């Protein structure tokens, strides 16, 4: 597996990053042992980079995997807007992972220059922790072109984790080309880029070879996070990042695994999921949540705010 420096961060990562949202309660709800098994298998295939979040509730899975896969570069992220919220989130990561160091800590789901300015106190705190040796690099995750454009204005931001894929699915304020231009400008400042949603949250599974070809071959992307929920997916994606042509049969075998979002009959139509959805893919119709699958990126974040946990990605 090829490794690469993640911009000016100094972090050396595998180009394939294991996106661990799939194993969280928001999606497959794996046990720590199940999740750790997959992480260790990916490690044995040469993957040395994983992405998680405070929201995902899967630090126990990762902590267990680290016993056999100690050299993972760990990226996590949290909703922080000031010093106290950033400090609390970082301490949760330390406790959950069983470490007093996180390789990359990011502000989760940033949107624009105004969002970053509003959360600058959190960025300053994270930069201070970086200077003290508790964090390796500071970053932001985003679905917005405007955030990528604004990030170079903040010298403490070392890494951006943007949504980008061959079809531009999920980009909230522009086209794929707009996002590419913003990423190129950020890279000119030395900011590292690792992409999310290379398969469009599942929409591009039928065209997984072409979707991964875009991600693997793009000169704009240092690394790419791909959600994986089985040994077969790990093997196929690892092979794709090593030799796309040779990986074709493995990828072909995965093309008939569509994702879907399920709303149980006991949905009360409270609307919290609709309010939480950044893709504006959910509305309340006749007292029940209805999902527009064409807009949904199958992140599962809606499930976190559902009081009855009646909506989830399967």
C-alpha positions as CSV (number, residue, x, y, z in Angstrom):
1,X,0.0,0.0,0.0
2,X,1.4,3.4,-1.0
3,X,2.0,5.9,1.8
4,X,2.1,9.6,1.4
5,X,2.7,12.7,3.5
6,X,-0.5,14.5,4.3
7,X,0.4,18.0,3.2
8,X,2.4,20.0,5.7
9,X,1.0,18.0,8.6
10,X,4.0,15.7,8.7
11,X,1.7,12.7,9.0
12,X,2.6,9.8,6.8
13,X,-0.5,7.9,5.9
14,X,-1.7,5.1,3.5
15,X,-3.6,6.5,0.6
16,X,-6.5,4.4,1.5
17,X,-8.1,5.5,4.8
18,X,-10.5,3.2,6.6
19,X,-13.7,5.1,7.2
20,X,-15.1,3.6,10.4
21,X,-18.6,5.2,10.3
22,X,-19.8,1.8,8.9
23,X,-19.1,0.0,12.1
24,X,-20.8,2.6,14.4
25,X,-24.2,2.5,15.9
26,X,-25.3,4.9,13.2
27,X,-24.9,2.1,10.6
28,X,-24.0,-1.5,11.2
29,X,-23.7,-1.3,15.0
30,X,-20.9,-3.8,15.2
31,X,-19.5,-5.0,18.5
32,X,-16.0,-3.7,19.4
33,X,-14.7,-7.2,18.6
34,X,-16.3,-7.2,15.1
35,X,-15.0,-3.7,14.3
36,X,-11.5,-4.5,15.6
37,X,-11.3,-7.6,13.5
38,X,-11.9,-5.6,10.4
39,X,-9.5,-2.9,11.4
40,X,-6.8,-5.5,12.0
41,X,-7.5,-7.1,8.7
42,X,-7.1,-3.8,6.9
43,X,-3.9,-3.2,8.8
44,X,-2.5,-6.5,7.6
45,X,-3.4,-5.4,4.0
46,X,-1.3,-2.3,4.5
47,X,-3.9,0.3,5.6
48,X,-2.3,2.6,8.1
49,X,-4.9,5.4,8.3
50,X,-8.3,5.4,9.8
51,X,-11.0,8.1,10.3
52,X,-13.5,8.2,13.1
53,X,-15.5,10.9,15.0
54,X,-16.8,11.7,18.5
55,X,-20.2,11.2,17.0
56,X,-19.5,7.6,15.9
57,X,-19.2,6.0,19.3
58,X,-16.7,3.5,18.1
59,X,-13.6,4.4,20.1
60,X,-13.8,1.0,21.9
61,X,-13.5,-0.7,18.5
62,X,-10.4,1.2,17.6
63,X,-8.8,0.9,21.0
64,X,-9.2,-2.9,20.8
65,X,-7.7,-3.0,17.3
66,X,-4.7,-0.9,18.4
67,X,-3.5,-3.9,20.5
68,X,-2.6,-5.7,17.2
69,X,-2.4,-2.7,14.9
70,X,-0.5,-0.1,16.9
71,X,0.8,2.0,14.0
72,X,-2.6,3.3,12.8
73,X,-2.6,7.1,12.1
74,X,-5.9,8.1,13.8
75,X,-8.0,11.0,12.6
76,X,-11.0,12.0,14.6
77,X,-13.4,14.9,14.6
78,X,-16.0,16.6,16.9
79,X,-18.5,19.4,17.0
80,X,-16.5,22.1,18.9
81,X,-17.0,25.8,18.9
82,X,-14.9,27.1,21.8
83,X,-12.2,26.0,24.3
84,X,-14.4,24.0,26.7
85,X,-16.1,22.0,24.0
86,X,-12.8,21.3,22.2
87,X,-11.1,20.3,25.5
88,X,-14.0,18.0,26.4
89,X,-14.0,16.3,23.0
90,X,-10.2,15.8,23.0
91,X,-10.4,14.3,26.5
92,X,-13.1,11.9,25.3
93,X,-10.9,10.8,22.5
94,X,-8.0,10.2,24.8
95,X,-10.1,8.1,27.2
96,X,-11.8,6.2,24.4
97,X,-8.7,5.4,22.5
98,X,-6.5,4.7,25.6
99,X,-4.0,7.2,24.4
100,X,-2.8,10.7,25.3
101,X,-2.2,11.6,21.7
102,X,-4.3,11.9,18.6
103,X,-2.6,12.1,15.2
104,X,-5.3,14.4,13.6
105,X,-8.1,16.2,15.3
106,X,-10.7,18.0,13.2
107,X,-13.7,20.3,13.6
108,X,-16.6,18.3,12.3
109,X,-18.9,19.5,9.4
110,X,-17.7,23.1,8.9
111,X,-19.5,25.2,6.3
112,X,-17.9,28.5,5.5
113,X,-15.7,31.4,6.5
114,X,-18.3,32.4,9.0
115,X,-18.5,29.0,10.6
116,X,-14.7,28.9,11.0
117,X,-14.6,32.4,12.4
118,X,-17.3,31.4,14.9
119,X,-15.3,28.3,15.9
120,X,-11.9,29.9,15.9
121,X,-11.5,29.6,19.7
122,X,-11.7,25.8,19.3
123,X,-9.1,25.9,16.5
124,X,-6.8,28.0,18.7
125,X,-7.1,25.5,21.5
126,X,-6.4,22.6,19.2
127,X,-3.3,24.4,17.9
128,X,-2.1,24.9,21.5
129,X,-2.5,21.2,22.1
130,X,-0.6,20.5,19.0
131,X,2.3,22.7,20.2
132,X,2.2,20.7,23.5
133,X,2.5,17.4,21.6
134,X,-1.0,16.1,22.3
135,X,-2.2,16.4,18.7
136,X,-0.2,15.8,15.5
137,X,-2.2,18.0,13.2
138,X,-5.4,20.1,13.2
139,X,-8.1,20.0,10.5
140,X,-11.7,20.5,9.4
141,X,-14.2,18.2,7.7
142,X,-16.7,19.7,5.3
143,X,-19.3,19.1,2.5
144,X,-19.0,22.8,1.4
145,X,-16.8,24.4,-1.2
146,X,-17.0,27.7,0.8
147,X,-15.2,26.0,3.8
148,X,-12.4,24.7,1.6
149,X,-12.0,28.1,0.1
150,X,-11.8,29.8,3.6
151,X,-9.6,27.3,5.3
152,X,-6.2,28.7,4.1
153,X,-7.1,31.9,6.0
154,X,-6.6,30.0,9.3
155,X,-2.9,29.1,9.7
156,X,-3.7,26.5,12.3
157,X,-5.6,24.3,9.8
158,X,-3.1,21.6,8.5
159,X,-5.6,19.2,6.9
160,X,-9.0,19.4,5.1
161,X,-11.4,16.4,4.9
162,X,-13.7,17.4,2.0
163,X,-16.6,15.6,0.4
164,X,-15.6,14.9,-3.3
165,X,-16.4,12.2,-5.7
166,X,-16.6,11.6,-9.5
167,X,-20.3,12.7,-9.6
168,X,-20.1,15.5,-7.1
169,X,-22.8,13.8,-5.0
170,X,-23.3,15.5,-1.7
171,X,-21.4,18.8,-2.3
172,X,-23.8,21.4,-0.8
173,X,-22.8,24.6,-2.5
174,X,-21.4,23.9,-5.9
175,X,-20.2,21.3,-8.5
176,X,-17.4,18.8,-8.4
177,X,-15.3,21.3,-10.5
178,X,-15.9,24.0,-7.9
179,X,-14.7,21.7,-5.1
180,X,-11.7,20.7,-7.2
181,X,-10.7,24.3,-7.7
182,X,-11.0,25.0,-4.0
183,X,-9.0,22.0,-3.1
184,X,-6.2,22.9,-5.6
185,X,-6.0,26.4,-4.0
186,X,-5.8,24.9,-0.5
187,X,-3.1,22.5,-1.6
188,X,-1.1,25.5,-2.8
189,X,-0.8,26.5,0.9
190,X,0.5,23.1,1.8
191,X,-2.8,21.9,3.4
192,X,-3.2,18.1,3.3
193,X,-6.3,16.7,1.6
194,X,-8.0,13.4,2.4
195,X,-11.4,12.9,0.7
196,X,-14.7,11.5,2.0
197,X,-17.6,9.9,0.1
198,X,-15.6,8.6,-2.8
199,X,-18.5,6.2,-3.5
200,X,-21.1,9.0,-3.0
201,X,-22.4,7.4,0.2
202,X,-23.3,4.3,-1.8
203,X,-24.8,5.9,-4.9
204,X,-21.8,5.0,-6.9
205,X,-21.4,1.4,-5.9
206,X,-22.7,0.2,-9.3
207,X,-19.9,2.3,-10.9
208,X,-17.4,1.6,-8.1
209,X,-14.4,1.0,-10.4
210,X,-14.8,4.4,-12.1
211,X,-15.6,6.1,-8.8
212,X,-12.4,4.7,-7.2
213,X,-10.4,5.4,-10.4
214,X,-11.3,9.1,-10.0
215,X,-10.2,9.1,-6.3
216,X,-7.0,7.0,-6.8
217,X,-5.8,8.9,-9.8
218,X,-6.7,12.5,-8.7
219,X,-3.6,14.6,-8.2
220,X,-5.6,16.7,-5.7
221,X,-6.1,14.0,-3.1
222,X,-3.4,12.8,-0.8
223,X,-5.6,10.1,0.7
224,X,-9.2,8.9,0.5
225,X,-11.5,7.6,3.3
226,X,-13.7,4.7,2.2
227,X,-16.3,3.2,4.5
228,X,-15.8,-0.6,4.7
229,X,-17.9,-3.2,6.5
230,X,-16.5,-6.5,5.4
231,X,-13.3,-8.4,4.7
232,X,-14.4,-8.5,1.0
233,X,-14.7,-4.7,0.8
234,X,-11.4,-4.2,2.5
235,X,-9.7,-6.6,0.1
236,X,-11.3,-5.0,-2.9
237,X,-10.5,-1.4,-1.9
238,X,-7.0,-2.2,-0.9
239,X,-6.4,-3.9,-4.2
240,X,-7.9,-0.9,-6.0
241,X,-5.4,1.4,-4.4
242,X,-2.5,-0.9,-5.3
243,X,-3.5,-1.8,-8.9
244,X,-6.9,-0.7,-10.2
245,X,-7.0,-3.1,-13.2
246,X,-6.2,-6.2,-11.2
247,X,-8.8,-5.2,-8.6
248,X,-11.6,-5.1,-11.2
249,X,-13.0,-8.6,-10.5
250,X,-13.1,-7.9,-6.7
251,X,-14.9,-4.6,-7.3
252,X,-17.3,-6.2,-9.7
253,X,-18.4,-8.6,-7.0
254,X,-19.4,-5.7,-4.8
255,X,-21.5,-3.8,-7.3
256,X,-24.8,-5.4,-6.2
257,X,-24.7,-4.2,-2.6
258,X,-26.9,-1.1,-2.5
259,X,-27.3,0.8,0.7
260,X,-30.6,2.1,2.0
261,X,-32.0,4.1,4.8
262,X,-34.8,2.5,6.8
263,X,-37.6,4.2,8.7
264,X,-39.5,2.0,11.1
265,X,-43.2,2.0,11.4
266,X,-43.0,3.4,14.9
267,X,-41.6,6.8,13.6
268,X,-43.5,9.6,15.4
269,X,-42.7,12.3,12.9
270,X,-41.0,14.5,15.5
271,X,-38.8,16.1,12.7
272,X,-35.5,16.0,14.5
273,X,-34.0,13.9,11.7
274,X,-35.2,16.4,9.1
275,X,-33.7,19.3,11.0
276,X,-30.4,17.4,11.4
277,X,-30.0,16.4,7.7
278,X,-27.5,18.6,6.0
279,X,-28.4,17.2,2.6
280,X,-32.1,18.2,3.1
281,X,-33.0,14.7,2.2
282,X,-35.7,14.1,4.8
283,X,-39.1,15.6,5.2
284,X,-42.1,14.8,7.5
285,X,-45.1,13.6,5.4
286,X,-48.3,12.4,7.1
287,X,-46.6,12.2,10.5
288,X,-43.6,10.1,9.4
289,X,-40.1,10.7,8.1
290,X,-39.7,10.3,4.4
291,X,-36.3,10.1,2.8
292,X,-35.3,11.3,-0.7
293,X,-32.8,8.6,-1.6
294,X,-31.5,10.7,-4.5
295,X,-30.2,13.4,-2.0
296,X,-29.3,11.1,0.9
297,X,-25.5,10.3,1.3
298,X,-26.3,7.5,3.9
299,X,-24.2,9.0,6.6
300,X,-26.6,7.9,9.3
301,X,-26.2,11.1,11.3
302,X,-30.0,11.4,11.4
303,X,-30.1,8.2,13.5
304,X,-28.2,9.9,16.3
305,X,-30.9,12.5,16.9
306,X,-33.9,10.2,16.6
307,X,-35.5,9.6,20.1
308,X,-36.7,6.2,19.2
309,X,-33.8,5.2,17.0
310,X,-36.2,4.3,14.2
311,X,-34.2,5.6,11.3
312,X,-30.8,4.1,10.3
313,X,-28.7,3.1,7.4
314,X,-28.6,-0.6,6.6
